[in-house]
Amino acid sequence: MFVLWDALNDVGALTIGLLLLSLAIALFYEMINGFHDTANAVAMIIYTHSMKAKYSVIMSGIMNFLGVLMGGIGVAYAIVHLLPLDIMVETNQNAALAMVYSLLISAVIWNFGTWYFALPVSSSHSLIGSIIGVSATFGILNGFDLSHSVNWKVVYTVLTGLALSPVIGFGFAFILMKLSRKYIDNPKLFKSPNDEEKRKHPSFLARMGIVATGAGVSFAHGSNDGQKGIGLIMIILIGILPNYYALNMDSHHYKIAQTRDAANNLAKFYEDNSETIVQLVNEKRLISALKTNKTIAECNVDQIHSTISSVATKLNDLNSYSELTAKDRWSVRTSILCSDNFFAQAEKIYLILDKDKSDYIASQRKSIVAPIEYAPYWVIMAVALAIGIGTMIGYKRIVHTIGEKIGAKPINYMQGTVAQATAMITIVLANMAHAPVSTTHILSSAVTGSMVAEPDGGIQKGIVKVIILSWLFTLPVTALLGSAIYMGLNFFLK
């Protein structure tokens, strides 16, 4: 069974040291993610005195842990595929190393700095900004066109989710708060902690609403943000130890057979529908995803059939990926990436032309990507633990900002429940769509929406303006910071 220690048997002490350092930085980043994001899940519970802080944190940690376990890895690989990781590894091993440290350091600097000033800023934005900066700089330094040095299709999809989710959070919370005022006749639910003179805790119903939705936010956070940490660590493992993490070395031979069969099925699909596919390519409705010498994640459509067929050939009668040479493992990985990118676009086209064929492609793609879209259990456990520790250490700053600084008045129990329910639902829906979103942005926007909905409510425009500006600056600042750090490290490692 291939685990981290197996992968380290044939590498030098320097590589081991650099790997362990990068993993430590990545887990520290996840701790800061806990400062920012998981703190949002306990902010309402602690601020409203619905549960003691230490119990809130334990509950949040458990729900985050469950969220990570049950959330899948679709979001994780949305992050991984933002980078031209495979080109970096093939072009220059040091480029992959510089990339890992650049995006880690830039994301940590911005996250830690904004946490220090108690700004609920998105850890997702900082990581994605760093990835864009590093990818673009790599492309420029290695003679690639800027339009090809970043996986812009994935970037646009990710940024669309990040941009729309706060708007949805604000609108949904606004509507829910209006409906709550109209149909819920219980004054106790609309009090704030400052209104409670004698009672240390809110009423039972208020507490249950706050605690239940807070637990839901924690679970949703683990199912989405936890995956970003998983994706980050997989970037590190694939970038530094490509011979061992290019494919899932723990795959059972039945899984390998499923991938081989899927490759044969997709090759047969291409043969049977080649006339239509060629027509779609000529109409520029379908662009494949094979790499050429001067592009990243682009394709020569004429090679798709041979590429997907080569996967089936290499996996024929294979019992373990360890039987492949390191070169063949990497070859299988890149062939799967190329083929899947092509058939992902074919799937969308056939959704309009022939839904049955689109569904068939989708089912085969799940098996074809299984060897390259995976995460070892120790990675999942480490990320869950790091987020939990971060929550326990740094939650207090963000709790105060969420509870008192956004609204013109301190948040009441119903507003807290509505905001958390909105965040929970929005994040779960995004996770189902494999879209990385920001817990921070969604919850802050939901709190704002619930405040605006109140007849005597309103927001503190100064702090909201600062928060929005920090959101807007996160992407460009981390992109520039990641770019600068990458150029420096790339020069040093040459």
C-alpha positions in Angstrom: 0.0 0.0 0.0 1.5 3.3 -1.1 1.6 5.9 1.6 3.7 9.0 2.2 6.5 7.0 3.7 6.7 4.7 0.7 6.9 7.7 -1.6 9.9 9.1 0.4 12.0 5.9 0.2 13.8 6.9 -3.1 14.1 10.7 -2.6 16.9 12.8 -1.1 16.9 14.5 2.3 16.6 17.9 0.8 13.4 16.9 -1.1 12.0 15.4 2.1 12.7 18.6 4.0 11.2 20.8 1.4 8.1 18.6 1.2 7.6 18.5 5.0 8.0 22.3 5.2 5.5 22.9 2.4 3.0 20.6 4.1 3.5 22.5 7.3 2.9 25.8 5.6 -0.2 24.4 3.9 -1.7 23.2 7.2 -0.9 26.6 8.7 -2.8 28.1 5.9 -5.7 25.8 6.8 -5.4 27.0 10.4 -5.8 30.6 9.2 -8.7 29.4 7.2 -10.1 28.4 10.5 -9.4 31.9 11.9 -11.4 33.4 9.0 -14.0 31.0 7.9 -14.8 28.4 10.5 -15.0 31.2 13.0 -18.1 32.4 11.0 -19.8 29.1 11.9 -19.5 29.7 15.7 -19.7 33.5 15.6 -23.5 33.7 16.1 -23.5 30.9 18.7 -20.9 32.5 20.8 -22.1 36.1 20.3 -25.6 35.2 21.3 -24.5 33.1 24.3 -26.4 30.2 22.9 -23.5 27.9 23.9 -20.2 28.4 25.7 -17.3 29.1 23.4 -15.4 25.9 24.2 -18.4 23.7 23.4 -19.2 25.7 20.3 -15.7 25.1 19.0 -15.8 21.4 19.7 -19.2 21.1 18.0 -17.9 23.1 15.0 -14.8 20.9 14.8 -16.8 17.7 14.7 -19.2 19.1 12.1 -16.3 20.4 10.0 -14.7 17.0 10.2 -17.9 15.2 9.1 -18.3 17.8 6.3 -14.8 17.1 5.0 -15.4 13.3 5.1 -18.7 13.5 3.3 -18.1 16.5 1.0 -16.2 14.6 -1.7 -13.2 16.0 -3.7 -14.9 17.8 -6.6 -14.1 21.2 -5.2 -10.6 20.1 -4.3 -9.8 19.3 -8.0 -11.5 22.5 -9.2 -8.6 24.1 -7.3 -5.9 21.7 -8.6 -7.0 22.2 -12.2 -6.5 25.9 -11.9 -2.8 25.4 -12.2 -0.8 24.2 -15.2 0.8 21.7 -12.7 1.6 19.0 -15.3 3.4 21.4 -17.6 5.4 22.8 -14.6 6.5 19.3 -13.6 7.5 18.3 -17.1 9.2 21.6 -17.9 11.1 22.1 -14.8 10.9 20.4 -11.4 12.2 23.5 -9.7 9.3 25.4 -11.3 6.9 23.2 -9.5 8.7 23.7 -6.2 8.8 27.4 -6.6 5.1 27.4 -7.5 4.2 25.5 -4.3 6.0 27.9 -2.0 4.9 31.0 -3.8 1.2 30.4 -3.6 1.5 29.2 0.0 3.4 32.2 1.2 1.3 34.8 -0.6 -2.0 33.3 0.6 -0.7 33.0 4.2 0.6 36.6 4.3 -2.8 38.0 3.1 -4.9 35.7 5.3 -2.9 36.3 8.4 -2.8 40.1 7.9 -6.5 40.5 7.3 -7.3 38.2 10.3 -5.1 40.4 12.4 -7.3 43.4 11.5 -10.4 41.4 12.2 -11.6 41.6 8.5 -13.7 38.6 7.4 -11.9 38.1 4.1 -12.1 35.0 1.9 -9.4 32.4 2.2 -10.7 31.0 -1.1 -10.0 34.3 -2.9 -6.5 34.6 -1.5 -5.6 31.0 -2.6 -7.1 31.5 -6.1 -5.5 34.9 -6.5 -2.1 33.3 -5.6 -2.7 30.5 -8.1 -3.6 32.9 -10.9 -0.5 35.0 -10.2 1.9 32.1 -10.1 0.4 30.4 -13.2 0.5 33.6 -15.3 4.1 34.3 -14.3 5.2 30.8 -15.0 3.7 31.0 -18.5 5.4 34.4 -19.2 8.8 33.2 -18.0 8.6 30.0 -20.1 7.4 31.5 -23.3 3.8 30.6 -23.2 1.1 33.0 -24.3 -0.7 34.6 -21.3 -4.1 33.3 -22.6 -2.7 29.7 -22.3 -0.7 30.0 -19.1 -3.8 29.8 -16.8 -6.7 27.5 -17.1 -9.0 30.4 -17.7 -12.2 28.3 -18.2 -11.9 26.9 -14.7 -10.9 30.4 -13.4 -14.0 32.0 -14.9 -16.2 29.2 -13.5 -14.7 29.6 -10.0 -14.8 33.4 -10.0 -18.5 33.3 -11.2 -19.3 31.1 -8.1 -17.4 33.4 -5.8 -19.0 36.5 -7.2 -22.6 35.2 -7.3 -22.7 33.5 -3.9 -22.6 36.6 -1.8 -25.3 38.2 -3.9 -27.5 35.1 -3.4 -26.7 35.1 0.3 -27.7 38.8 0.7 -31.0 38.4 -1.3 -32.0 35.1 0.3 -31.4 36.4 3.8 -33.2 39.6 3.1 -36.3 37.7 1.9 -36.2 35.2 4.8 -35.9 38.0 7.3 -38.9 39.8 5.8 -41.0 36.6 5.9 -39.9 35.9 9.5 -41.1 39.3 10.6 -44.4 38.8 8.9 -45.2 35.3 10.0 -43.4 34.6 13.2 -45.1 36.1 16.3 -42.5 35.6 19.0 -40.8 38.8 20.3 -38.1 36.8 22.1 -36.7 35.6 18.8 -36.1 39.2 17.7 -34.1 40.3 20.7 -30.3 40.7 20.7 -28.0 39.7 23.5 -27.8 43.4 24.5 -31.6 43.3 25.1 -31.4 40.5 27.6 -30.8 42.1 31.0 -31.4 39.2 33.3 -31.2 36.1 31.0 -27.7 34.9 30.3 -28.9 32.8 27.4 -31.6 33.4 24.8 -34.9 31.5 24.9 -34.8 27.7 24.1 -36.2 28.2 20.5 -33.7 31.0 19.8 -30.9 28.9 21.1 -31.9 25.8 19.0 -32.2 27.9 15.9 -28.8 29.5 16.3 -27.0 26.2 17.3 -28.7 24.1 14.6 -27.9 26.5 11.8 -24.4 27.1 13.2 -23.8 23.3 13.1 -25.1 23.3 9.5 -22.7 26.1 8.5 -19.8 24.2 10.1 -20.7 21.0 8.1 -21.1 23.0 4.9 -17.8 24.8 5.5 -16.0 21.4 5.9 -17.7 20.1 2.7 -16.4 23.1 0.7 -13.5 24.9 2.3 -12.0 21.8 3.7 -11.7 20.5 0.1 -9.6 23.6 -0.8 -7.0 22.5 1.7 -7.1 19.0 0.3 -6.6 20.4 -3.2 -3.7 22.5 -2.0 -1.9 19.5 -0.4 -2.5 17.4 -3.5 -0.9 20.2 -5.6 2.1 19.9 -3.2 2.3 16.1 -3.4 1.9 15.9 -7.2 4.3 18.8 -7.7 7.1 17.6 -5.5 6.6 13.8 -5.7 5.1 13.3 -9.2 6.3 9.7 -9.6 4.2 8.6 -6.6 1.2 10.9 -6.6 0.5 11.2 -10.4 -1.9 8.3 -10.0 -3.7 6.8 -7.0 -1.3 4.0 -6.1 -3.9 2.5 -3.7 -6.4 1.8 -6.5 -7.8 -1.8 -6.4 -7.3 -3.7 -9.6 -11.1 -3.6 -10.1 -10.9 0.2 -10.2 -8.1 0.0 -12.7 -10.2 -2.3 -14.8 -13.1 0.2 -14.6 -10.8 3.0 -15.8 -9.5 0.8 -18.7 -13.0 -0.1 -19.7 -14.0 3.6 -19.6 -11.1 4.5 -21.8 -12.1 1.8 -24.3 -15.7 2.9 -24.2 -14.8 6.6 -24.9 -12.4 5.6 -27.7 -15.3 3.6 -29.2 -17.7 6.5 -28.8 -15.2 8.7 -30.6 -15.0 6.2 -33.5 -18.8 5.9 -33.8 -19.4 9.7 -33.6 -16.2 10.9 -35.4 -18.1 12.6 -38.2 -20.2 14.7 -35.9 -17.2 15.5 -33.7 -15.1 16.6 -36.6 -18.0 18.8 -37.8 -18.2 20.4 -34.3 -14.5 21.0 -34.2 -14.6 22.6 -37.7 -17.4 24.9 -36.4 -15.1 25.7 -33.4 -17.8 24.5 -31.1 -15.6 21.9 -29.6 -11.9 22.4 -28.7 -10.0 19.5 -27.3 -7.6 19.6 -24.4 -4.3 18.0 -25.6 -1.1 19.9 -24.9 1.1 21.1 -27.7 4.6 22.5 -27.3 3.6 26.1 -26.7 0.2 25.8 -25.0 -1.1 24.7 -21.7 -4.2 22.5 -21.4 -5.0 22.9 -25.1 -5.4 20.2 -27.7 -4.9 18.7 -31.1 -8.2 17.1 -31.7 -6.8 14.6 -34.2 -4.8 12.9 -31.3 -7.8 12.4 -29.0 -8.5 8.8 -30.2 -4.9 7.7 -29.9 -4.5 9.4 -26.6 -7.6 7.7 -24.9 -6.7 4.4 -26.6 -3.1 4.6 -25.1 -4.7 4.8 -21.6 -6.6 1.5 -22.2 -3.5 -0.1 -23.7 -1.2 0.8 -20.7 -3.8 -0.4 -18.2 -4.6 -3.7 -19.9 -4.0 -6.7 -17.5 -2.6 -4.2 -14.9 -3.2 -5.2 -11.2 -1.5 -2.1 -9.6 -0.3 1.3 -10.8 3.0 0.4 -9.1 3.7 -2.0 -12.0 4.0 1.0 -14.3 7.3 2.9 -14.7 7.4 6.4 -13.3 7.4 7.7 -16.9 4.3 5.6 -17.8 2.4 6.8 -14.7 2.9 10.4 -15.7 2.0 9.5 -19.3 -1.3 7.9 -18.2 -2.0 10.9 -16.0 -1.5 13.5 -18.8 -3.4 11.4 -21.3 -6.4 11.1 -18.9 -6.3 14.9 -18.3 -6.3 15.6 -22.0 -9.0 13.1 -22.8 -11.2 14.2 -20.0 -11.0 17.8 -20.8 -12.0 17.0 -24.4 -14.9 14.8 -23.4 -16.1 17.3 -20.8 -16.7 19.7 -23.6 -18.2 17.0 -25.7 -20.6 16.2 -22.9 -21.9 19.8 -22.8 -22.3 19.9 -26.6 -24.2 16.6 -26.6 -26.5 17.8 -23.8 -28.1 19.9 -26.5 -27.7 17.5 -29.4 -28.4 14.2 -27.7 -29.0 13.9 -24.0 -28.5 10.1 -23.9 -25.0 10.5 -25.4 -24.2 13.3 -22.9 -25.3 11.1 -20.0 -23.2 8.2 -21.4 -20.1 10.4 -21.6 -20.7 11.7 -18.1 -20.8 8.2 -16.7 -17.6 7.1 -18.4 -15.8 10.3 -17.3 -16.3 9.4 -13.7 -14.3 6.2 -14.1 -11.6 7.7 -16.4 -10.6 10.4 -13.9 -10.7 8.1 -10.8 -6.9 7.5 -10.8 -6.0 11.2 -10.9 -8.8 12.8 -8.8 -8.3 11.3 -5.4 -7.1 12.2 -1.9 -5.3 9.9 0.7 -7.2 9.6 4.0 -4.3 11.2 5.9 -4.6 14.3 3.8 -8.3 14.6 4.7 -7.6 14.0 8.4 -4.8 16.5 8.5 -6.9 19.3 6.9 -9.8 18.6 9.2 -7.5 18.8 12.3 -5.8 22.0 11.1 -9.2 23.8 10.5 -10.4 22.7 14.0 -7.2 24.0 15.7 -7.5 27.3 13.8 -11.0 27.8 15.0 -10.0 27.3 18.6 -7.2 29.8 18.4 -8.4 32.7 16.4 -12.2 32.9 16.4 -12.7 35.8 18.7 -11.7 38.6 16.4 -14.1 37.6 13.6 -17.0 36.9 16.1 -16.9 40.6 17.2 -16.9 41.8 13.6 -19.8 39.6 12.5 -21.9 40.3 15.7 -21.6 44.0 16.1 -19.7 45.8 13.4 -21.7 45.0 10.3 -25.1 46.2 11.5 -26.1 49.5 12.8 -27.5 47.6 15.8 -26.2 44.3 17.4 -27.5 41.3 15.6 -30.7 39.6 17.0 -31.4 35.9 17.3 -33.6 35.6 14.3 -31.1 37.5 12.1 -28.4 35.1 13.3 -30.5 32.1 12.5 -31.5 33.4 9.1 -27.9 34.4 8.2 -26.6 31.0 9.1 -29.4 29.1 7.4 -28.8 31.1 4.3 -25.0 30.4 4.4 -25.5 26.7 5.0 -27.9 26.2 2.1 -25.9 28.3 -0.3 -22.6 26.5 0.4 -24.2 23.0 0.2 -25.7 23.9 -3.2 -22.3 25.2 -4.3 -20.6 22.0 -3.1 -23.1 19.9 -5.2 -22.0 21.9 -8.2 -18.3 21.5 -7.3 -17.9 25.3 -7.0 -15.5 26.6 -4.4 -17.2 29.5 -2.6 -16.4 31.7 0.4 -18.0 31.0 3.7 -16.9 34.4 4.8 -18.4 36.3 1.9 -21.7 34.4 2.0 -22.2 34.7 5.8 -21.2 38.4 5.9 -23.5 39.1 3.0 -26.3 37.2 4.6 -25.8 39.1 7.9 -26.0 42.4 5.9 -29.1 41.2 4.1 -30.8 40.3 7.4 -29.8 43.8 8.8 -31.2 45.7 5.8 -34.5 43.8 6.0 -35.2 45.1 9.5 -37.4 48.2 9.6 -35.2 49.8 12.3 -32.0 48.1 11.1 -29.4 49.2 8.7 -25.6 48.7 8.4 -22.5 50.5 9.5 -21.4 51.8 6.1 -17.8 52.4 7.2 -17.0 48.8 8.2 -19.0 47.3 5.3 -17.1 49.5 2.9 -13.8 48.3 4.4 -14.9 44.7 4.1 -16.0 45.1 0.5 -12.7 46.9 -0.4 -10.7 44.1 1.2 -12.7 41.6 -0.8 -12.0 43.5 -4.1 -8.3 43.8 -3.3 -7.8 40.2 -2.2 -7.5 38.7 -5.8 -5.2 41.3 -7.3 -3.0 41.7 -4.2 -2.5 37.9 -3.8 -1.9 37.5 -7.5 0.8 40.2 -7.6 2.3 38.9 -4.3 2.3 35.3 -5.6 3.9 36.5 -8.9 6.6 38.4 -7.1 7.5 35.6 -4.8 7.5 33.1 -7.7 9.9 35.2 -9.7 12.2 35.5 -6.7 12.2 31.8 -5.9 12.4 30.8 -9.6 15.6 33.0 -9.9 17.0 31.5 -6.7 16.4 27.9 -7.7 17.9 28.1 -11.2 
